[in-house]
Amino acid sequence: MVGFLHGLVFNIQAFDKISCKIEEIDCLHLNKAQLVKLLDDFVTHALYAHNFLVPMTTADKVLTDMILDLLPRATDQQQQEWLAILTFPIKENEHTKEERSFLKVARAYQAKSQKFDKLIETHLQKFAWIGARGYWWRKAWKKTNIQNRLVSFFAQNKDPNTELRHLRQLKREQVRLAKEIFQEFNIKQSSSLYQLSRLAKEYAYRRTWRTDVLYRSGYRARELFYEIGRRAGLKEDDIVYLTFDEVLGMAKTKKAPISLEELIRRKEYLAYVALKNQILVLSGKEWQEKLKTISAQRANVSSKIKGRVAFPGKVQGIVKVIYTSDDIKKVKLGDILVAAMTFPNFMPALERAVAFVTDEGGILCHAAIISREMRKPCIIGTKIATKVLQDGQTVEVDADNGMVKVIKQIAES
């Protein structure tokens, strides 16, 4: 497990380094060979970095099970509470830094400070890339995104100073609670449980850190992709619909790698499938309908959904299922956010929702950590939530017992 973390850090840092190099280069003045070499270096590092996603979920489960096995015997609920405390990351990821920066913007807005516009500008310089997950550069956060978040923030009668104090106190509180557990059960620093707890904290931090670097590195390299696309006659917004191999081929030939008809289909719907070391591109509405049918066949029709508690509480609300970043705007104040998993670019929607439910994820995942920071009920690892739940349903999220129950179906028109 330690070796896995070392490998993760090495590959992600290398990717971060090459993206910083690209950001400093004026790609407009590079010749074809230089463009190809730079892109090839970027893609090689990107593939090493992205490939850590699959084993990370396995590592999460392994660490969780090992810690649970070593914890003192108690009820499942008590053990889950101890687990959450002992694995809470103390190091701050970018989403926490962004949240603190946003709260300072909110404080300036509330005080009608002359520094307000400057603070928004600085905030976007540091964190606009969070909105551009998956190389969707046009979705990088803009001033309007921050202004809309401010409206939602104050509509919930929140006070920025109170929220800032909570963020400062949260880390100290988690450290205090962990010490109390170690003291109560006489857990020594040399013990396996103590060492696994430290490893889990580092892993939880590194898991989100990895995502942060992937987002930021892709954003930093956008001008390289734009320049390659321009030389082939493509628009900036078209590049994101191509695979790495297609962009590399385009850099070498200065020709668009797909037809206009295929580009239109990809803009309608786009999915990638990894099969025998090849990436298959599924495009168009036809594939969208096929995949919906397959998903529906796999879905459990039960109205009750079970998962693991990430943060306790019981609330009711209207379901909003989030598949892509375009769906974030669907989430209104008081809704229940349902997703396969959550990401830092979901932050505006997470702030508006009253609870989160995910298909995937363990106690060290982003949804688990952010729900504890926000003190909102959260159930993770349901496997089927996005397949069973639909926009408009009213559900009860019982995060005390890890249960989601549909209490009102969508009203028929």
Residue, then its C-alpha position, 0 to 999 in steps of 0.5 A: m500500500v505504501g509503495f502504491l502511494h509512492g508510485l501515485v505521487f511520483n506519476i502525478q508530480a511528473f504530470d504536474k511538472i510537464s503541464c507547468k512547462i507547457e503553460e509557459i510555452d508560446c505554442l503559436h511559434l512551435n513547428k510541427a515537430q516541436l508540437v508533436k514532441l510536446l503533446d507526446d510528452f503530455v499524453t504519456h504523463a497523462l496516461y500514467a496519471h489517469n491509470f491510478l483511478v481504478p486501483m484507488t477504489t480497491a485501495d480504499k476498500v482494503l484500508t477500510d476493511m483492515i481498520l474496521d477489523l482492528l477497531p474495538r468490537a462495537t455496533d456497526q454505527q459506532q465503528q463507522e463513526w470511529l472509522a470516519i474520525l480516524t481516516f479524516p485527512i488533515k492536509e487540505n486539498e484544493h476544494t477546501k482552499e477554494e471553499r475558504s477563498f470563496l467564503k472570504v469573497a462572500r464576507a467582502y460581498q456582505a460588507k460591501s467592501q471595495k476589495f470585492d471585485k479584486l477578490i473574485e478576480t484573485h479567486l478565479q485566477k487560483f481556482a477557475w480550473i476546478g470547473a474544467r474537469g475532463y478537459w472541458w475548458r469552456k466550463a472553467w469557472k467565471k465571475t457569473n459562477i461565483q456570483n450565482r454561488l453567492v446568491s445561493f449562499f446567502a439564500q440559505n441564511k449562512d454567515p461567511n464568518t461562521e462558516l470560516r470558523h467551522l472550517r478552522q475548527l473542523k481539523r482541530e476537532q478531528v485531531r482531538l477526537a482521534k486522540e480520544i479514541f487512541q487514549e480510550f483504547n490504549i492504542k499505541q503509535s507502534s500499533s497496526l491500527y495507528q499506522l493504518s490510520r495515518l496511512a488512510k489519512e494520507y491516502a484520503y488526501r492523495r486521492t483528492w490531490r490526484t484529481d486536483v492535479l489532473y484537472r489543473s494539468g489539463y487546464r494548463a495545457r489547453e493552449l497546446f491543444y488549441e494550437i494543434g486544433r487551429r492548424a487543422g481548422l478545428k474550433e477550440d470547443d471541438i478539441v474536447y471531443l477527440t481522443f488523445d490518439e486522435v489529437l496526436g495524429m492531428a498534430k502530425t498531419k494538420k488534418a481533422p482526424i474525424s469527419l464533420e458528421e462524426l463530430i456532430r454525433r459526438k456532440e450529441y452524445l459521447a462515451y468511451v469504453a476501454l477494451k483490450n488496450q483500445i479505446l472505443v468511442l461510442s457517439g450519437k443518440e443511438w448509442q445514448e439510447k442503447l446504453k440507457t436500455i442496458s442501464a435500465q436492465r441492470a437496475n434494481v426496481s426496489s424503492k429502497i436503496k442501501g449504502r454506507v453512511a458517510f455523514p449521519g442525518k435524516v432529510q427529505g428532498i427532491v432528487k436531482v441526478i448528476y451525470t455531467s457538469d452540465d447537470i450541476k445547474k439542475v440542483k436547487l436549494g434543498d434538493i438531494l444530489v445523486a451521482a455516480m461519485t462527486f468531484p470538486n467541480f460539483m461544489p456549487a451544487l453540493e452547497r445547494a443540496v441538503a444531502f448526497v447519495t452516490d453509487e460508488g466510493g468508500i469512506l475515503c472518497h470525495a463525497a465522504i470527506i466533503s459531507r463531513e466538512m459541510r455537515k450534510p447527510c451522505i450515503i455512499g456506495t449504493k451501486i444503483a442510486t443513479k439507475v433507480l432514482q429519477d429527477g423529480q422524485t421525493v425521497e427520504v435520505d436516512a443517513d443514520n441507517g444508510m437507507v434511501k426511500v422513495i416517498k413520492q414518485i414523479a407527478e404525471s403531467 
